[in-house]
Amino acid sequence: MENEVTVSKTIRNLNLTKEEVLKDYRLSQQSRQASLMGRKEVFMGKAKFGIFGDGKELAQIAMAKYFNDGDFRAGYYRDQTFMFAIGELTVQEYFAQLYAHTDIAAEPASGGRLMNGHFSTRLLNNDGTWKNLTERKNSASDISPTAAQMPKLLGLAYASKLFRENKGLNGFSQFSLGGNEVAWGTIGNASTSEGMFYETINAGGVLQVPMIVSVWDDEYGISVPKEYHTTKGSISEVLRGFQRNEDQKGYEILVVKGWDYEALLRTYKKASTIAREEHVPVLVHVIELTQPQGHSTSGSHERYKSKERLEWEAEYDCVYQFRNYIIENELASDEELMVIEDEARAFSKQQKEAAWKAFADEIKNEIKEASALISKAAKSSRQSAKLEALSNSLAKTMNPIRKDVISAVRKALLIMRFDSSEDKAELKNWYNLQKKINEGRYNSHLYSESPFRASAIDAVPVAYEDDAPQVDGREILQAYFDGLLEKDPRVFAFGEDVGKIGDVNQAFAGLQAKHGELRVTDTGIRECTIIGQGIGASLRGLKPIAEIQYLDYLLYAIQILSDDVASLQYRTKGGQKAPLIVRTRGHRLEGVWHSGSPMGMILHSLRGMIICVPRNMTQAAGMYNTLIKADEPALVIECLNGYRLKEKMPANLEELIVPVGRPEILREGNDITIVTYGSMCRVIMEAAGLLDEMGISVEVIDVQTLLPFDIDHMIADSVKKTNRVIFADEDVPGGASAFMMQEVIEVQKAYYYLDSEPATIAAKAHRPAYSSDGDYFSKPSVDDVVEKVYAMMSEADPNSFPEL
């Protein structure tokens, strides 16, 4: 009787009924069955790989009870029970992802693009506009790299701080209700060893943002036990120095056992109250968790766990302990729970079978069509026996996938290469239609396909007053950013030294004092989470400009840019967007670490972002205007040696639009085309003037953006006129110059117009040596350009241009 009274009191305090407790048990069983069945599906060959959330069910059910509409999750691949609990994932959708079903209606998280256990909600309508995020429970799209969910968690929470404290954002009620939203992060104990975790924890403590970080601690990272991962074997012990007290701000740190239902409920209620009401970050260390099936379908945990550990895990499995709790407190009998378990098993099986049928039926229909077309073509082909065998083999394929269908059709077309029948033409037409359909299934949305995509924004040329003053380039940016902050309350700029001193090159000088610290903000030295801060904020409808002080420092952030923001629209098939603008500066300065131009690395890592390379600050302002209007993430690399060069002050800074993917001809010529960008524009233009004196007419083209690159093929038109081309930049050999060459020579087919072999001008393979001499002998100079062009012309016309 005493037990019953105690339980009743607990349930009352937590606003729970007996029915809700049993509902929680049903959900824990459904999720567990989904994990068990998912593993079997992989071993049966119906899925490629499986990673599951078994052992973590109870903590996630408790956490979900305090996750409100408008809140955001940034988690990882063990969170299936949480997603079930908040109503943003069905068991059928869970299995659809396991099978890689490409239909968004069946698998809304990614349309089959992400392996199972990667969750997200669709934040956008079909036309690319935002849904009302305050009326729904939201999950940022998961990524696999360990701890990489953490940086954007910081940004999701920071957005709440901005919505609460920046009164200019009061009207944006579809994104926030007064900053009341909490950002919830989850991470495995082993991944807390990553630098991104510690950087995020530190930044969250400094910023005092409403985020709750749950660490699911099962004491292993695949096969490696906790003593190899974490000092003292406990992340909460390691982080005790972050614990807030009466005199110092910091974290609230809570520790709870993952099999203790009541304690989990109390803990998450407390965590939610602190984060939501006080805007204080909370760490919840959930200990004594298990992983009943091991890490994934790639192996068995019996290989590395002791017999004693496995016995302990069986005893303290959270679902088993939850069952005991219910019986001990007389909330249900053993027989009643067995009924729930049987029903949960049957339900999960039914959902699994429905997901498989929906997935397989699509493939079967395509097999039926393809097999029939191949068989029909066989009747009029000289290779009928081979085609019939191919058709029969396709029809009998076990657990077929779309690759089997398309591969068979391609083989059939090769077999019929000497045929010219109508049946062959019909098969080829079917194949071409499928190629188009499969392009949408597997290759769409690398960039935005909405009306707000950057490439759809029309140019507005720069305008000048007759008496426009000549000013430093930095003054143009300063005037531009001032007007932008005045006009758009969603915009805020932040980074190292951006606030009080107005960035190291003074483009924000005086703007913090004018617009306030929330709009122009200093940060610590933490490039990865500066980007994460921007990703999370942009996911919530804001327009952040995240500054990476120098291009060299982008390396600290390249992983999170590549794995998260650059792939976001692609991996959600247009379901999410993060129109973050990353501002940095680079190219020619001096020294090994401040004059690099690692453009090849950027180009190959950041497909999915727009890469802007303005040659001066007027161009940069026009590009920022384009990007503010667009719904795509971008990197803008300003010229480090251009801030004090003189430019005319434009009269239309707020309206000026530099379009993406459209080069500009800086100088017309007839003998040779030179394609370049950024700081090299000045070098090439100076060289072109010297070459003109020698009778060589150079056409100079500034590409303006490297991604996208010359979408109208204007450069090929120039080469058609000049019949010669050089690609010049200051990256290493084979870097951006090789990228540009492939785009023009191969993609634009300029090869057919050449009278001389195409050439590149690049920096040396090493980083530039220090001093002006180091720059001269490491990076392309005017002399290098003149000699390269002259040599090309000498080869073509040695009489007019004798060898030097």
Residue, then its C-alpha position, 0 to 999 in steps of 0.5 A: m500500500e505504501n508503494e502505491v501511495t508513493v507512486s500515485k504521488t509521483i504520477r500526480n507531481l509529474n501530471l501523469t496517469k496510469e494510462e500514460v505510463l502504459k502508453d509509454y511502455r507500449l511505445s518502448q516496446q514498439s521501438r524495441q521491436a523496430s530495432l530487433m526487426g530492423r537488424k533482421e532485415v539487414f541480415m536478410g539482404k533487404a537493407k544495406f546497413g542498420i544502426f538502432g536506438d535500442g537501449k535508449e528508449l526510456a530516456q528518450i520517452a522522458m525527454a520527449k514529454y518536455f519537448n514543446d512546439g517550436d523546439f528544435r532537436a539536433g541529435y544523432y542516430r540513436d534517437q528513433t524512440f524520441m522521434f516516435a514519441i514527439g509524433e514526427l516519425t512513424v514506424q513505417e517511415y522508420f522502415a522506409q528509411l531503412y529500405a531507402h525509399t525515395d518517395i518523400a511521402a513515404e520517407p519524409a526525412s530525406g527521400g531515401r538519401l540518408m541511411n537509417g537512424h538519420f532524422s529530420t522534419r520538413l521545415l519548408n513547404n513545397d515552394g521553398t517557403w517556411k512553414n510555421l515552425t512554432e506550431r510544430k516540433n522540429s528536428a534539424s537534419d542529422i549527419s553522421p560525423t560524430a559530434a557534428q550535430m553539436p555546432k548547429l545546436l548552439g545556433l538553434a539555441y542562440a536564435s532563441k536568445l536573439f528572438r527573446e532579446n532583439k525587439g526588432l524580431n517580435g513580428f516574426s512569429q512563425f519562427s519564434l514566440g518570444g524566444n521561448e524555444v529550447a534546443w535539445g541536443t543528443i550525443g553518445n558518450a564516446s563522441t563527447s571526446e570530439g573537439m566539436f563537443y567541447e567547443t560547443i559546450n564552452a560557447g554555450g556556457v559563454l552565451q548562456v543559451p537555452m540548450i539541453v545536451s543529453v549524453w547517452d552513456d552506455e560506456y562504450g564507443i563501438s568496442v572501446p570502453k569509457e576509460y579510453h574515451t573520457t578522463k575519470g570515465s565520466i563526462s559529467e565529472v570532467l565538466r564539473g567546472f562548468q557547473r553554475n553557482e551563485d557567483q558565476k554563470g555556467y551550466e546546470i549539470l544533472v546525472v540520471k540513470g537511464w533505466d529509472y523511469e521516475a528519475l528520468l521524468r523528474t530530471y527532464k522536467k527540471a532541465s526543461t524548466i531551467a533552460r526554458e525559463e532561465h535561458v541557462p544551458v543544461l547537461v543531462h548525463v544519462i548513465e547506465l544505459t545499454q546497447p542490446q544489439g551492439h553498435s550496428t549490423s557491422g558486428s557483434h558486441e559479444r566480441y568485446k564485452s565481458k560475460e559480466r558486462l553482458e549479464w549486467e546489460a540484460e538485467y539493467d536493460c531500460v525496457y526490462q526495468f520499466r516492466n519491473y517498475i510497472i509490475e512492482n507498483e501495481l500499474a499493470s499485471d504481467e498478463e496485461l503487459m504481455v498483451i501490450e508486448d504482443e500487440a507492439r510486436a504485431f504492430s511493428k511487424q505490420q508497419k515493417e511489412a507495409a513499408w517493404k510493400a510500398f518500397a518493393d512494389e515500385i521496383k516490381n512495377e519497373i522490373k515488369e515494365a523493363s522486362a517486358l520491353i526487353s522481351k519485346a525487343a528480343k523478338s526482332s533482334r539478332q541477339s534474341a537469346k541473350l535478351e530473353a535470358l537477360s529479361n528472365s534473369l531480371a524478372k527473377t531477381m530476389n529483393p531487387i533494387r532500382k540498380d538491377v532494373i537500370s543496369a539490365v536495360r543498359k546491358a540490353l541496349l548494348i546488346m542491341r547496338f547494331d539493331s534499329s527496330e522500333d522496339k529498341a527505340e521504345l526501350k531507349n525512350w523508357y530508359n531516358l525517361q527513367k534517367k530523368i526520374n532517377e535524376g530527381r530521386y537521387n541527384s536533385h536539390l544540391y542547390s535550391e530549386s525554389p523561386f528564391r534560388a540565387s541564380a534566379i535573382d536578376a542583376v542590378p548594375v552599379a550606379y554612380e553620382d557624377d561627383a562620387p567620391q573615391v573612398d577606401g574599399r572598406e568604407i563601401l562595405q561599412a556603408y553597405f552593412d550599416g544600411l543592411l542592418e538598418k533595413d533587415p532585423r533578421v540580419f546579424a553579424f558575428g565573429e572574432d573581432v567583429g564587434k567592438i573594433g568592427d572586424v580586423n579590416q574595419a568594415f563593421a567599424g562603429l556599427q556595434a555602437k550604432h546597432g547594438e551587440l545583438r546585431v554586431t557581435d564578438t565571439g571567441i576563437r572558435e571557427c567551427t562553432i561560429i559556423g554552427q551558430g550561423i547554421g542553427a540560426s539560419l535554420r530558424g529563419l534568421k539571416p546570419i553573417a558568420e565571419i571567419q577572420y582569414l581564409d586560412y582559418l576556414l580549415y577549422a570549419i571546413q568539416i561542418l560546412s561540408d558535411d552539414v550546411a553544404s549538403l542540407q538541401y540535398r540530404t533533405k530533398g528540399g525539406q530544410k534550408a540554412p541560408l547562412i552567409v560566411r564572410t572571410r578574406g584571403h588571397r594575397l598578403e604575406g607569409v605561410w599562414h595568411s596568404g593562402s588561397p586553398m580554392g581547390m579544397i573549398l570547391h571540392s568540399l563545398r558543393g552545395m554552397i555558393i562560392c563568391v570571389p569578388r575582385n573589390m568591395t563594390q562587387a562584394a556588396g552586390m553579392y551580399n545583396t544577392l545572397i540576402k535575397a536568396d535561400e542558399p548558403a554561401l561563402v564570400i571571400e573578400c580580397l585581403n589587400g583590397y580594403r584600402l584600395k580606392e573605389k568610387m562610392p556607389a549611389n545604389l548600394e542597397e539595390l546593387i545586385v551582382p548575379v551568381g554564375r555570370p562572369e563579367i568581361l573586364r577588358e575586351g580583346n581578340d588574341i587570347t582569353i584570360v579567365t580569373y577572379g579575386s585579387m588576380c584580376r588586378v594582376i591580369m589587368e596590369a599585365a594586359g595593359l603591358l601586353d597591349e603595348m606589344g600588340i597582344s590583345v587580351e580579353v580578361i574575364d572575371v568569373q565572379t562566382l566559382l560555384p555556380f560557374d558561368i551558367d550561360h557559357m559566356i567564356a566559351d563564346s570568348v574562346k570562340k572569338t580568341n581561340r586561346v585561353i589561360f586560366a589564372d589564379e593563385d591556388v596551387p597547381g591543379g586547384a581552382s585553375a584546373f576546375m575552371m579549365q574543365e568547366v570551360i574546355e570539357v563542359q562548355k566544349a571550348y576545346y573545339y575552338l582552340d588554336s593553342e593548347p589551354a594553359t594555367i597560371a597558378a602559384k607554386a605548390h608550397r605555401p607562400a614564403y614571407s616578405s614581398d620577395g616571398d610573394y613574388f617568387s611564390k605567387p603569379s606576378v605580372d611578369d609571370v602573366v606577361e611571359k606566359v601570354y607572350a610565349m603562347m603568342s610566340e608559338a602561334d606567330p614567331n615572326s611577330f613575337p620572336e622567342l624571348 
